[in-house]
Amino acid sequence: MKTFDAAIAGGGLIGCAIALELSRAGLRVALFDARDPGREASWASAGILSPAPENSAMIAMVPLGRASLAMYPDFIASVEEMSGLSTGFRRKGTLETLFSRRAKEELNTIIALHHGLGLKAEAISAQEARELEPDVSDEVEAAVFRPEEASVDNRLLTAALLEAAKRSGVRVFSGSPVQSIYREGSTCRGFVLHDGEQVPARFGIVAAGTFSSQIAGIEDFAPVRPAKGQMVALRCERVKVERVLWSERIYLVPRNDGRILAGASVEHVGFDKTVTASGIHSNLDAAFELVPALAAARVEETWAGLRPDTPDHLPIIGPTDLDGLLIATGHFRSGVLLTPVTAKLVADYLRGITPSLDCDRFSPLRFREAASHRKVSGVSN
Ligand SMILES: Cc1cc2nc3c(=O)[nH]c(=O)nc-3n(C[C@H](O)[C@H](O)[C@H](O)COP(=O)(O)OP(=O)(O)OC[C@H]3O[C@@H](n4cnc5c(N)ncnc54)[C@H](O)[C@@H]3O)c2cc1C
């Protein structure tokens, strides 16, 4: 195998976007995937582009999410142009619906939180919500409209990114799992593949999603674990949903091909991707509550995927204390949103540029330090 400037483990959205960014910067790039690229979380996702925090743990990620959302229009334009493929990017805003009798009070709290985080959000009445989305339930009491948010068809985007990366000269190796880092002292010199072949590279970048921690030498930097999500795709000619809709129990995501995806579940059940009756029942029940006419919809597809979750639910992006080794994983529920900014951050780190955003809290070293502590004190978990 010849020598590369950068070898990337993992061909999901994150790995493909990094490969494209580095190749466009003139580096010789190799991308390795355990199977066909883009068949894991990046395929299973809903493709919502929303930096609004779903819980307090995600507040720390808002600046990163906002930066990435702002990059999306140019990112999509260049990927579509380079690949000749469309990505189903929809910039119609998103609507968070509130059902409770205390909706008006909740609304004030949500809007204040959003504005405090620099997010554009408008409080709207139930009637205004139904003017935007006529099929939402009569039980909706109020809503939050976030006009800047969007969605993308993540399956189309992954395919387009991969094609753009190939056209820009990235060498793609499918069915080639990375086994371990190729290490000499405190330097990473590339990767070792499953068949023992060494791939020399100035930089090794681990972007294998929830499987990253299975690569030997990576565990302490990227203690990712799978968080299963189940999805169902519906089609109903009578129902028109224009933008991403949320309730407390579900999100609905319209695609350009007329399908409406329903999802939300987060289950920590290991690497199991079984679609269960209770998972789909709960998605459908919540979907009918939000848009009752969907009860007449045809079920077109069901699937499950594994989000790369981390101990603090924040992504892991940046250099390690091994020269030449970088990590870009752990994007949990926001990897599609964070794809453009992650690729840019990795490219900046490689060039020795300090990111303009404060990214210390996403450093892989935060886990390395905790792991060394455990080893010194003999504690295991
Ligand atoms: C149901 C669901 C809904 C979601 N909804 C959203 C959403 O609405 N918005 C959003 O922003 N995010 C969402 N996410 C999260 C998002 O999909 C992920 O954060 C993102 O796709 C992670 O991308 P990735 O490239 O890191 O990982 P993946 O897409 O999982 O790619 C990892 C790749 O690494 C490969 N690989 C594995 N082991 C090895 C190895 N040893 N060597 C080489 N390659 C290897 C795999 O084959 C795979 O191709 C959702 C996820 C799920 C599952």
PDBQT file of the ligand as one rigid body, heavy atoms in Angstrom, charges set to zero:
ROOT
HETATM    1  C1  LIG A 401     -32.228   7.043  14.244  1.00  0.00    +0.000 C 
HETATM    2  C2  LIG A 401     -31.239   8.176  14.191  1.00  0.00    +0.000 A 
HETATM    3  C3  LIG A 401     -31.687   9.474  13.984  1.00  0.00    +0.000 A 
HETATM    4  C4  LIG A 401     -30.775  10.528  13.935  1.00  0.00    +0.000 A 
HETATM    5  N1  LIG A 401     -31.230  11.792  13.650  1.00  0.00    +0.000 NA
HETATM    6  C5  LIG A 401     -30.347  12.815  13.526  1.00  0.00    +0.000 A 
HETATM    7  C6  LIG A 401     -30.790  14.099  13.127  1.00  0.00    +0.000 A 
HETATM    8  O1  LIG A 401     -31.987  14.314  12.879  1.00  0.00    +0.000 OA
HETATM    9  N2  LIG A 401     -29.870  15.102  13.006  1.00  0.00    +0.000 N 
HETATM   10  C7  LIG A 401     -28.538  14.898  13.250  1.00  0.00    +0.000 A 
HETATM   11  O2  LIG A 401     -27.760  15.841  13.135  1.00  0.00    +0.000 OA
HETATM   12  N3  LIG A 401     -28.085  13.665  13.631  1.00  0.00    +0.000 NA
HETATM   13  C8  LIG A 401     -28.954  12.635  13.758  1.00  0.00    +0.000 A 
HETATM   14  N4  LIG A 401     -28.522  11.388  14.112  1.00  0.00    +0.000 N 
HETATM   15  C9  LIG A 401     -27.106  11.219  14.461  1.00  0.00    +0.000 C 
HETATM   16  C10 LIG A 401     -26.230  11.101  13.224  1.00  0.00    +0.000 C 
HETATM   17  O3  LIG A 401     -26.826  10.229  12.297  1.00  0.00    +0.000 OA
HETATM   18  C11 LIG A 401     -24.852  10.601  13.645  1.00  0.00    +0.000 C 
HETATM   19  O4  LIG A 401     -24.328  11.413  14.667  1.00  0.00    +0.000 OA
HETATM   20  C12 LIG A 401     -23.886  10.650  12.444  1.00  0.00    +0.000 C 
HETATM   21  O5  LIG A 401     -24.435  10.004  11.312  1.00  0.00    +0.000 OA
HETATM   22  C13 LIG A 401     -22.573   9.996  12.809  1.00  0.00    +0.000 C 
HETATM   23  O6  LIG A 401     -21.800   9.920  11.623  1.00  0.00    +0.000 OA
HETATM   24  P1  LIG A 401     -20.443   9.138  11.622  1.00  0.00    +0.000 P 
HETATM   25  O7  LIG A 401     -19.854   9.291  10.266  1.00  0.00    +0.000 OA
HETATM   26  O8  LIG A 401     -19.628   9.544  12.805  1.00  0.00    +0.000 OA
HETATM   27  O9  LIG A 401     -20.846   7.608  11.931  1.00  0.00    +0.000 OA
HETATM   28  P2  LIG A 401     -21.495   6.507  11.004  1.00  0.00    +0.000 P 
HETATM   29  O10 LIG A 401     -22.444   7.053  10.043  1.00  0.00    +0.000 OA
HETATM   30  O11 LIG A 401     -21.990   5.433  11.929  1.00  0.00    +0.000 OA
HETATM   31  O12 LIG A 401     -20.258   5.967  10.166  1.00  0.00    +0.000 OA
HETATM   32  C14 LIG A 401     -19.231   5.219  10.756  1.00  0.00    +0.000 C 
HETATM   33  C15 LIG A 401     -18.592   4.403   9.639  1.00  0.00    +0.000 C 
HETATM   34  O13 LIG A 401     -17.447   3.742  10.178  1.00  0.00    +0.000 OA
HETATM   35  C16 LIG A 401     -17.402   2.433   9.613  1.00  0.00    +0.000 C 
HETATM   36  N5  LIG A 401     -16.576   1.607  10.490  1.00  0.00    +0.000 N 
HETATM   37  C17 LIG A 401     -16.922   0.942  11.620  1.00  0.00    +0.000 A 
HETATM   38  N6  LIG A 401     -15.859   0.302  12.155  1.00  0.00    +0.000 NA
HETATM   39  C18 LIG A 401     -14.808   0.577  11.337  1.00  0.00    +0.000 A 
HETATM   40  C19 LIG A 401     -13.429   0.211  11.350  1.00  0.00    +0.000 A 
HETATM   41  N7  LIG A 401     -12.912  -0.571  12.312  1.00  0.00    +0.000 N 
HETATM   42  N8  LIG A 401     -12.645   0.653  10.356  1.00  0.00    +0.000 NA
HETATM   43  C20 LIG A 401     -13.145   1.436   9.355  1.00  0.00    +0.000 A 
HETATM   44  N9  LIG A 401     -14.448   1.807   9.304  1.00  0.00    +0.000 NA
HETATM   45  C21 LIG A 401     -15.252   1.398  10.282  1.00  0.00    +0.000 A 
HETATM   46  C22 LIG A 401     -18.850   2.017   9.526  1.00  0.00    +0.000 C 
HETATM   47  O14 LIG A 401     -19.028   0.963   8.593  1.00  0.00    +0.000 OA
HETATM   48  C23 LIG A 401     -19.520   3.312   9.094  1.00  0.00    +0.000 C 
HETATM   49  O15 LIG A 401     -19.594   3.439   7.683  1.00  0.00    +0.000 OA
HETATM   50  C24 LIG A 401     -29.390  10.293  14.129  1.00  0.00    +0.000 A 
HETATM   51  C25 LIG A 401     -28.936   8.988  14.299  1.00  0.00    +0.000 A 
HETATM   52  C26 LIG A 401     -29.855   7.928  14.333  1.00  0.00    +0.000 A 
HETATM   53  C27 LIG A 401     -29.345   6.526  14.496  1.00  0.00    +0.000 C 
ENDROOT
TORSDOF 0
